[in-house]
Amino acid sequence: MKIRNSEFDFAKTTYVMGILNVTPDSFSDGGLHNSEDAAIKHALLMIEEGADIIDIGGESTRPGFEKVSEEEELRRVIPVIKRLRKQTDIPISIDTTKPAVAAQALDAGADIVNTVEGVDAPEEMFNVVRDHDAFFVMTYEKSYVNQFGAALESMAENATEHGIDKDKIIIDPGVGFGKTQDENLRILNDLMKITAVGYPVLLGCSRKSVIGNVLDTPADDRLAGTLVTTTLAALAGVGIVRVHDVIENVRTIKMLNAICNSDPV
């Protein structure tokens, strides 16, 4: 798969998507990068640390979040996308549920639409992704169901029925979205089944409450748990991990690949 000028072989390795929240209220890093200069500085740092994709979001999706207006979300993300695109050709993802924000972000230089409304995506979002020939990350935002792989496949097929290229769809099982603690753990235990669905898989588990609930730690002290989920993801063939702590996850995957690809004695 080629996204902009980068080649991705999801069958061979797991890639790192760096999270750039230009919001005041995201659950883990809200307010840290919500000025344009701070956002660009952090994005360039993540690229230096080895991020393969930068995911830019202008509205928090933490539990209990308050929606922002379309105008406010555009004000937060579009200048950052335009400025970052001038400085790098790294693939950029826009994390949004608003079709108008997705459209303007793609026009500004983004390559991927990442929506937490994979099942409930509005018709307009499908149209934007199709008309821009963009890549589409679809999050399954419902509770974990029996035959979960079939549910993920159905979500993706809905996009193809709306004219989106099957080869540009990436599925996210949706850790933390509409699921209980047990359901989130079940996803992590079932990653091998999820990757067998046949679409590239993105796992967004970084610093989430499923880790905090197990380790009894706040959001800024969940790196160890995150690295365990990244290791599980890489072993299961997950194509992308979406993370806050880029260099630690890059090194984890690099070490795991060295071990798994070593010649047998």
ABEGO torsion letter per residue (X at the ends): XBBEABBBBAAABBBBBBBBBBBAABAAABGAAABAAAAAAAAAAAAAAGBABBBBBABBABBGBBBBBAAAAAAAAAAAAAAAAAABABBBBBBBABAAAAAAAAAAGBABBBBABAAABBAAAAAAAAAAGBBBBBBBABBBBBGAAAAAAAAAAAAAAAGBBAAABBBBAGBGBGBBAAAAAAAAAAAAAAAAAGBBBBBBABGBAAAAAAAGBBAAAAAAAAAAAAAAAAAAGBABBBBABAAAAAAAAAAAAAAAABBBX
